[in-house]
Amino acid sequence: MAKYDLLGIPYFNPMVDDWHPGMVPLEAQHLAEDEIVFFPVLGWSYAEGSLSELGFGPLKAMRQNRNRSFVYFIETELHERLTDPDRCKASLRSRKLLLGHLKEIDPPNIYVVNSLDLALECTVELYKSHLTLRQLHELAAESMTG
């Protein structure tokens, strides 16, 4: 987040200490509307909700706007503090299934990366790309009115 702040890149971070169910509509709005969505699934949680969102949310969102980009980072190992064997097994299985399906269907505009550093680099470059596209659309629109 510090790099986004430094570069002036706006972002929404749903990971807050005082999260409550009333935040769901705001999260859903960002998932549905933001041009670039970075979705890390880290090994320090079972990520049941995140994994289900990644399976259907972005594909639905891209049907509404194909110029959107999604960056996924999905850790395939869990932190040792996660001790429920059934939940661990289910989480690891879901992670592998999702990664396998993404590799198989290779959806456009979904970038699956294997590190947070690469995710940061990817989101910054996508931001620059989206900014350029917006500027080109504005220039074209101006040329039609002037």
C-alpha positions in Angstrom: 0.0 0.0 0.0 2.9 2.3 0.7 4.0 2.1 -2.9 0.5 2.9 -4.1 0.4 5.9 -1.8 3.9 7.0 -3.0 2.8 6.8 -6.7 -0.6 8.4 -6.1 -2.5 5.2 -7.1 -6.0 5.1 -5.5 -7.0 1.8 -3.9 -9.5 0.2 -1.7 -8.3 -2.2 1.0 -11.1 -4.3 2.6 -8.7 -5.7 5.2 -9.5 -3.5 8.2 -9.4 -4.2 11.9 -13.0 -3.2 12.5 -14.6 -5.1 9.6 -18.4 -5.7 10.0 -21.1 -7.1 7.7 -22.2 -3.6 6.8 -19.1 -3.3 4.7 -20.2 -6.0 2.3 -22.0 -3.6 -0.1 -18.9 -1.4 -0.3 -16.6 -4.4 -1.0 -19.1 -5.7 -3.6 -19.2 -2.3 -5.3 -15.4 -2.2 -5.6 -15.2 -5.8 -6.9 -17.9 -4.9 -9.5 -16.6 -1.5 -10.6 -12.9 -0.9 -10.0 -10.7 -1.0 -13.1 -8.0 -3.1 -11.4 -8.6 -5.5 -8.6 -5.7 -7.1 -6.8 -6.8 -10.1 -4.8 -4.2 -11.7 -2.6 -5.2 -15.0 -0.9 -2.6 -15.4 1.8 -1.7 -18.5 3.8 -2.5 -17.0 7.2 -6.2 -17.5 6.7 -8.4 -20.4 5.5 -9.8 -17.9 2.9 -13.1 -19.6 2.4 -14.9 -16.4 1.4 -12.1 -15.1 -0.7 -11.7 -18.3 -2.7 -15.4 -18.4 -3.5 -15.4 -14.8 -4.6 -12.4 -15.4 -6.9 -14.2 -18.3 -8.5 -17.2 -16.3 -9.9 -17.0 -12.6 -9.1 -14.4 -11.4 -11.6 -15.8 -13.4 -14.5 -19.2 -11.9 -13.9 -17.7 -8.4 -13.5 -15.8 -8.7 -16.8 -19.0 -9.4 -18.6 -20.1 -5.9 -17.6 -16.8 -4.2 -18.5 -14.2 -6.1 -20.5 -11.6 -3.4 -19.9 -11.0 -4.5 -16.3 -8.0 -6.3 -14.9 -7.6 -8.7 -12.0 -4.4 -9.7 -10.3 -4.4 -12.8 -8.2 -1.8 -14.0 -5.8 -2.8 -17.3 -4.1 -0.5 -18.8 -1.6 -0.6 -22.6 -1.8 0.8 -23.2 1.7 -0.9 -22.4 5.0 0.6 -20.7 8.0 1.3 -23.1 10.9 -1.1 -21.2 13.2 -4.0 -22.7 11.2 -4.6 -25.9 13.0 -8.1 -27.2 12.0 -7.2 -30.2 9.8 -10.5 -30.3 7.9 -10.5 -26.6 7.2 -6.8 -26.7 6.1 -7.5 -29.6 3.8 -10.5 -27.8 2.3 -8.6 -24.6 1.9 -5.6 -26.2 0.2 -7.9 -28.2 -2.1 -9.9 -25.0 -3.0 -6.7 -23.1 -3.8 -5.4 -25.8 -6.0 -8.7 -26.2 -7.8 -9.0 -22.5 -8.4 -5.4 -22.2 -9.7 -6.0 -25.3 -11.9 -9.2 -23.9 -13.4 -7.6 -20.5 -14.0 -4.7 -22.1 -15.8 -7.0 -24.2 -17.9 -9.4 -21.5 -19.0 -6.8 -18.7 -19.1 -9.3 -15.9 -18.9 -8.3 -12.6 -20.4 -7.4 -9.8 -18.1 -6.8 -12.1 -15.1 -3.1 -12.2 -14.1 -2.1 -14.9 -11.7 1.3 -14.2 -10.1 3.4 -16.2 -7.7 4.6 -13.4 -5.3 3.5 -10.2 -3.7 6.4 -8.3 -5.3 5.3 -9.4 -8.8 1.7 -8.6 -7.9 2.7 -5.1 -6.9 4.7 -4.6 -10.1 1.8 -6.0 -12.2 -0.8 -3.7 -10.6 1.4 -0.6 -11.0 2.0 -1.4 -14.7 -1.7 -2.1 -15.2 -2.6 1.2 -13.5 -0.3 3.0 -16.0 -1.9 1.1 -18.9 -5.4 1.9 -17.8 -4.5 5.5 -17.3 -3.2 5.7 -20.8 -6.3 4.0 -22.2 -8.5 6.5 -20.4 -6.5 9.4 -21.8 -6.8 8.0 -25.3 -10.6 7.7 -24.9 -10.8 11.3 -23.7 -8.7 12.5 -26.6 -10.8 10.7 -29.1 -14.0 12.1 -27.5 -12.6 15.6 -27.6 -11.7 15.2 -31.3 -15.4 14.3 -32.1 -16.7 17.4 -30.3 -14.2 20.0 -31.5 
